[in-house]
Every structure is written in structure tokens, then in C-alpha cells.
Amino acid sequence: MSQLIDFILHIDVHLVTIVNLFGDWTYLILFSIIFIETGAVIMPFLPGDSLLFAASAMSANPKYSLDIWIFVALFWFAAVLGDSLNFFIGHYLGKKLTKTKFFSRIIKESDLKRTEEFFDKHGGVAISLARFMPIIRTLAPFVYGGSGGNFKTFIRYCLIGATAWVTICCGAGYFFGNFPIVKEHFSLIIIGIIAVSLIPAIIGAIKSKTSKK
């Protein structure tokens, strides 16, 4: 876990290492990370927003020879395909998985309940909103599929969420990631991105507890 935290907080440094070691295979590696983070319901802790931001910042630097449009396309497909896979896992295996010890050790019951409450409050648009919220973005397709949600409705909101997510995160990284102040305090920027993305979930949890009282 400590290695994962280090990878996330110093993702710019690690991405440079990946590019130097694997060259064009970097595209496939980063596609796989986003696809797994999105599609494998037991992997909500992998980097998402920060990875898009850092990769796009690197693509704006000519010395790395990375194409921003390839990143945009691959990240978008990874998000949509991952969400779709997660939906069908929830649809066909949701109830069985949640009863296993392995699943319960990785995914907290409180996270599932928070995701369900998120859907109850926002309806179908929650699928799009969840794309910007770590952990919930991974659990949302699973919970929606497990609850018997309609795939046509799901994929419509999924496409909207994925498009907005990739556009905002990649755009921010590409246009602002190489500013001197950002490069000097990259770890703090990553922490800030994570903190901001967690705000809606924290507010929702607080409101939920307050309403129960």
C-alpha cells in the first residue's frame, strides 16, 4: 500500500520512468490502469484523475514525444469499457460477490451504502457525477448493474461522464501541468486534486448522518 501511495503522490516521476523504460507501450500501460481502476470493482484505489492530469502534462512537453490525442482517446475508451464491464459484473454477479469474504475485505459495506444513497439522491445522473469521485466512480456501475438498472440508461450517462472527465482532467494537465509552480509542487497539486474530488462524497456522508439523526 505504501508503494501505491508513493506512486500516486509522485506520479509524475514514476511516469517518466515508465516512458523511459517502455516508450510507446506507455499508452497501453496507462490505458490498462484506467480500465482496471474503472472496470475491476475491487480496484478503486488505483490512480484516476491524477494519472490523466500527469500524463497529459507530459504530453505537452516535447521531450517525451507523447500524443495528447492518443491519451484522450485511450482514456475515454478505458473509462467507457471499464464502466460497461463493471455494470455487467454487478448485473450478473453483484449479490454473490458482496457475500464473499474476499470482497468484503476490500470493499467496505459503508462505501456500498454511500453509493446507493448517491443514486437515491441523484438518480441516473449519478452515473455521470460519480465519474469525478474516487471509489464511488468504481462502485457506481457495479451497484447500478446489481440493482437491475437499464443498460441503455447507464451507457448514456456513462458516455456523458467519461467525456466530461477526460476533457477536464486531460485539458487541465495539458494546459497547466507544465507551469513552473505546478511542477515544483506537483505532489501538493495531486493531493489537492484528490481532496477536491472527495468533497462531494464527504458532504454526502455528512448530510446522510445528519438526516438520520
Salt bridges, closest charged atoms under 4 A:
ASP6 OD1 - HIS10 ND1 3.13
ASP6 OD2 - HIS14 NE2 2.87
GLU37 OE2 - ARG137 NE 2.85
ASP49 OD1 - ARG137 NH1 3.16
ASP83 OD1 - ARG131 NH2 3.01
ASP111 OD1 - ARG114 NH2 2.96
GLU117 OE2 - LYS212 NZ 3.82
